[in-house]
Amino acid sequence: MFKDLFQKKRKYAIIPSERLERSGGPAEGERPKREIPEGLMNKCNKCGTIQYSKELEKNLKICPSCGYHMRLNAAERIAMTLDSEGFIEFDSEMVSVDPLQFPGYASKLEQQQSKTGQVEAVITGQGTIGGHPVIVAVMNFEFFSGSMGSVVGEKITRAVEEATERRLPMLIFSTSGGARMQESILSLMQMAKTSSALARFSEAGGLYISVITDPTTGGVSASFASLGDIIIAEPGAVFGFAGRIVIEQTIRQKLPEDFQTAEFNLQHGQLDLVVHRKEMRSTLTKLLELHDVKGGF
């Protein structure tokens, strides 16, 4: 009897009418306020178009009006890119600790894990793309802005070493705000560690495809994201080290409007391809076929 009185109310987003009377009610002839269930609609960050979230998901989270590629979490990226069966995750229980006793870091880690349902900012594992075996690492910007701490670096390093041992191609989807400041020098050391692992992988003859997604900055852009044999980016993805404002203040010059976008980087030789999300899976399949890595390198 009592449980019906204390049921959690469903959240709603309120869409007010364009103008209200001073009394607080709707003006004569105007529609009253409508209550829209939260999460039902989604607004494009670029053009402002509002669309149903389910329709947007069917379109791979690409705005149908302007083509803006919205951010994906790691699970969504894996589902869109890899074959539907056979994905085996590596190091799923590896979690960050608080080695420097940074104030509030432990509680923030718990909050991020609860919010995202992931234990860290990267998922690694083995799967197939178009039937071609591949080792993957997929970063998640939703978790601590995709910042690279000790666990992120360790998981990626282990994935690269697994690819070297199994003689399989390596694929990394990068998105990051940079190094995780709560781990200080330990975070910065991951740049050298991941780069060294990739150097050994390259010496063994392995194929490494780096895919840049929005945004990829800081220590990730300055290490493994830039070391691919083939470097691909999604349209409009921001790719660079320091932020636009910092650079403009340093050089005291106005930068181009498209500065650090995928298209700008492609034009200036930083990338090999800019690939639409709907064509990413087929493009990766063709690259794997081209390099004849289905049976190992």
C-alpha positions as a printed Julia matrix, in Angstrom:
297×3 Matrix{Float64}:
  0.0     0.0     0.0
  2.63    2.49    1.11
  5.1     1.75   -1.69
  2.76    3.35   -4.21
  3.02    6.62   -2.3
  6.79    6.74   -2.46
  7.52    5.6    -6.0
 10.32    7.53   -7.67
  8.89   10.12  -10.0
  9.96   10.07  -13.62
 12.11   13.03  -14.68
 10.74   15.4   -17.29
 12.15   18.23  -19.32
  9.84   21.27  -19.43
  9.3    23.06  -22.73
  7.62   26.43  -21.96
  5.46   28.34  -24.43
  7.12   31.26  -26.22
  5.57   33.84  -23.92
  3.54   33.7   -20.74
  1.22   36.17  -19.18
  2.49   38.07  -16.17
  0.26   36.0   -13.97
  2.36   32.99  -14.86
 -0.2    31.25  -17.04
 -0.11   30.77  -20.82
 -1.32   33.63  -23.0
 -4.72   33.29  -24.59
 -4.63   31.11  -27.68
 -1.21   29.68  -26.87
 -0.43   26.07  -26.18
  0.19   25.14  -22.54
  3.5    23.77  -21.33
  4.29   20.27  -22.5
  6.18   17.72  -20.48
  8.67   15.65  -22.52
 10.23   12.57  -20.87
 13.94   13.11  -20.27
 16.13   11.45  -22.89
 13.37   11.26  -25.49
 14.8    14.1   -27.57
 18.35   15.11  -28.42
 19.77   18.44  -29.58
 22.68   18.72  -32.01
 25.58   20.66  -30.49
 26.47   22.13  -33.87
 23.26   23.17  -35.65
 20.77   22.94  -32.79
 18.39   20.54  -34.56
 16.22   18.57  -32.15
 15.48   14.96  -32.99
 14.25   11.78  -31.36
 17.08   10.0   -29.55
 16.08    6.61  -30.95
 16.21    7.93  -34.51
 19.59    9.49  -33.8
 20.94    6.17  -32.51
 19.73    4.43  -35.68
 21.75    7.01  -37.61
 24.89    6.13  -35.57
 24.58    9.4   -33.62
 25.18   11.53  -36.71
 23.01   14.64  -37.04
 20.8    14.16  -40.13
 20.68   17.92  -40.68
 24.35   18.94  -40.62
 26.28   15.65  -40.46
 27.83   16.42  -37.07
 29.37   13.3   -35.51
 28.3    13.16  -31.87
 30.5    11.44  -29.31
 30.16    7.73  -28.66
 31.08    5.8   -25.55
 33.37    2.79  -25.8
 30.58    0.22  -25.77
 28.73    1.97  -28.6
 31.93    2.22  -30.64
 32.66   -1.5   -30.25
 29.1    -2.45  -31.21
 29.24   -0.3   -34.36
 32.68   -1.4   -35.51
 33.35   -5.0   -34.57
 31.5    -8.1   -35.71
 28.52   -8.87  -33.52
 29.99  -12.0   -31.97
 33.28  -13.1   -30.5
 34.57  -10.01  -28.67
 36.76  -10.99  -25.72
 37.6    -8.19  -23.28
 41.03   -7.98  -21.66
 41.82   -6.81  -18.11
 38.19   -5.96  -17.35
 38.8    -5.86  -13.59
 41.85   -3.58  -13.71
 40.94   -0.35  -11.89
 42.77    2.8   -10.87
 43.89    3.39   -7.31
 45.01    6.61   -5.66
 48.83    6.26   -5.56
 49.48    9.91   -4.71
 46.59   10.32   -2.26
 45.26   13.17   -4.38
 42.39   14.92   -2.55
 39.0    13.7    -3.74
 40.4    11.41   -6.44
 39.12    8.15   -4.95
 35.56    9.44   -4.63
 35.64   10.87   -8.17
 36.71    7.48   -9.53
 33.7     5.89   -7.84
 31.42    8.55   -9.3
 32.77    8.0   -12.81
 32.38    4.24  -12.53
 28.8     4.62  -11.3
 27.9     7.18  -13.99
 29.38    5.34  -16.98
 29.1     1.7   -15.94
 32.77    1.26  -16.86
 35.73    0.79  -14.56
 38.17    2.89  -16.63
 38.5     5.2   -19.62
 39.44    2.42  -22.07
 38.18   -1.02  -23.07
 40.63   -3.44  -24.66
 40.1    -6.86  -26.16
 40.09   -9.1   -29.21
 37.43   -9.35  -31.88
 36.94   -9.41  -35.62
 36.1    -6.81  -38.26
 34.68   -8.28  -41.43
 35.98  -11.64  -40.25
 39.53  -10.34  -39.73
 40.93  -10.9   -36.21
 42.15   -7.73  -34.53
 43.2    -6.46  -31.11
 41.38   -3.26  -30.15
 41.57   -0.5   -27.56
 38.62    1.88  -27.43
 38.74    4.99  -25.25
 35.7     6.57  -23.6
 35.49   10.36  -23.21
 32.57    9.99  -20.79
 34.94    8.53  -18.19
 37.09   11.33  -16.72
 37.2    13.04  -20.14
 39.14   10.07  -21.48
 42.15   11.1   -19.41
 45.15    8.76  -19.49
 46.15    7.47  -16.09
 48.27    4.48  -15.12
 45.55    1.92  -15.83
 44.73    3.35  -19.26
 48.4     3.2   -20.22
 48.84   -0.28  -18.8
 45.77   -1.7   -20.52
 46.79   -0.28  -23.89
 50.36   -1.51  -23.43
 49.15   -5.01  -22.59
 46.84   -4.99  -25.61
 49.74   -4.02  -27.9
 51.92   -6.75  -26.38
 49.09   -9.24  -26.92
 48.86   -8.15  -30.55
 52.62   -8.66  -30.91
 52.51  -12.13  -29.39
 49.48  -13.28  -31.38
 50.71  -11.54  -34.54
 47.45   -9.65  -35.03
 46.83   -6.07  -36.2
 46.29   -3.37  -33.56
 43.43   -0.88  -33.71
 43.06    2.02  -31.26
 40.14    4.45  -31.15
 41.42    7.52  -29.3
 39.51   10.25  -27.51
 41.02   12.11  -24.59
 41.46   15.4   -22.82
 45.05   14.45  -21.99
 46.97   13.09  -19.01
 45.15   12.53  -15.71
 46.52   15.21  -13.4
 45.51   13.3   -10.25
 48.28   10.81  -11.06
 50.88   13.42  -12.01
 54.18   11.97  -13.31
 52.76    8.44  -13.24
 50.27    9.51  -15.88
 52.91   11.19  -18.05
 55.03    8.02  -17.97
 52.27    6.22  -19.86
 53.2     8.18  -22.99
 56.63    6.56  -23.08
 55.34    3.13  -22.08
 52.66    2.89  -24.76
 55.01    4.33  -27.4
 57.72    1.79  -26.54
 55.25   -1.09  -26.82
 54.15    0.16  -30.25
 57.78    0.49  -31.36
 58.38   -3.18  -30.54
 55.14   -4.08  -32.3
 56.29   -2.21  -35.4
 59.7    -3.9   -35.35
 57.88   -7.26  -35.33
 56.06   -6.24  -38.5
 52.66   -5.48  -37.01
 50.0    -3.24  -38.57
 48.74   -0.46  -36.3
 45.68    1.58  -37.33
 45.0     4.67  -35.23
 41.51    6.18  -35.38
 41.1     9.72  -34.05
 37.7    10.68  -32.65
 36.49   13.92  -31.12
 38.38   15.17  -29.18
 41.89   13.73  -29.03
 44.31   16.07  -27.27
 47.16   16.27  -24.78
 49.36   13.31  -23.93
 47.3    10.84  -25.97
 47.68   12.91  -29.15
 51.42   13.24  -28.39
 51.94    9.49  -27.99
 50.1     6.43  -29.32
 47.4     8.31  -31.26
 50.04    9.78  -33.59
 52.05    6.6   -34.12
 49.77    4.62  -36.41
 50.95    3.12  -39.67
 47.62    4.45  -40.91
 45.97    7.37  -39.1
 42.26    7.93  -39.68
 39.91   10.52  -38.19
 36.17   11.05  -38.11
 34.85   14.23  -39.78
 35.21   17.32  -37.61
 37.19   15.55  -34.88
 39.48   17.88  -32.92
 43.04   16.57  -32.92
 45.96   18.43  -31.38
 48.09   18.89  -28.29
 47.32   22.22  -26.61
 43.94   23.9   -26.81
 43.06   26.61  -29.29
 42.84   29.39  -26.69
 46.22   28.52  -25.17
 47.9    28.58  -28.58
 46.32   31.89  -29.59
 47.41   33.5   -26.33
 50.93   32.14  -26.75
 51.55   33.17  -30.36
 49.27   36.24  -30.16
 47.62   35.4   -33.45
 44.13   34.43  -34.53
 43.99   30.83  -35.73
 41.9    29.59  -38.7
 38.31   28.64  -37.89
 38.92   25.0   -38.82
 42.2    24.78  -36.88
 42.84   21.32  -35.32
 39.84   19.74  -37.06
 40.28   16.45  -38.91
 39.98   18.23  -42.24
 42.64   20.8   -41.3
 45.02   18.06  -40.12
 44.44   16.05  -43.3
 45.27   19.08  -45.42
 48.51   19.61  -43.47
 49.71   16.01  -43.57
 48.84   14.91  -40.03
 46.31   12.3   -41.17
 45.97    9.74  -43.93
 42.17    9.63  -44.18
 39.02   11.33  -42.91
 36.29    8.67  -42.87
 32.57    9.12  -42.26
 31.29    7.01  -39.37
 28.94    5.06  -41.64
 31.92    4.06  -43.76
 34.35    3.33  -40.93
 33.69   -0.39  -40.59
 33.91   -1.04  -44.35
 37.05    1.09  -44.6
 38.78   -0.81  -41.8
 37.77   -4.11  -43.41
 39.31   -3.04  -46.73
 42.52   -1.95  -45.01
 42.83   -5.3   -43.25
 42.21   -7.11  -46.53
 44.71   -4.89  -48.33
 47.44   -5.72  -45.84
 46.53   -9.41  -45.86
 46.5    -9.71  -42.07
 43.65  -12.2   -41.74
 46.08  -14.98  -40.94
 48.57  -12.84  -39.0
 51.59  -10.81  -40.11
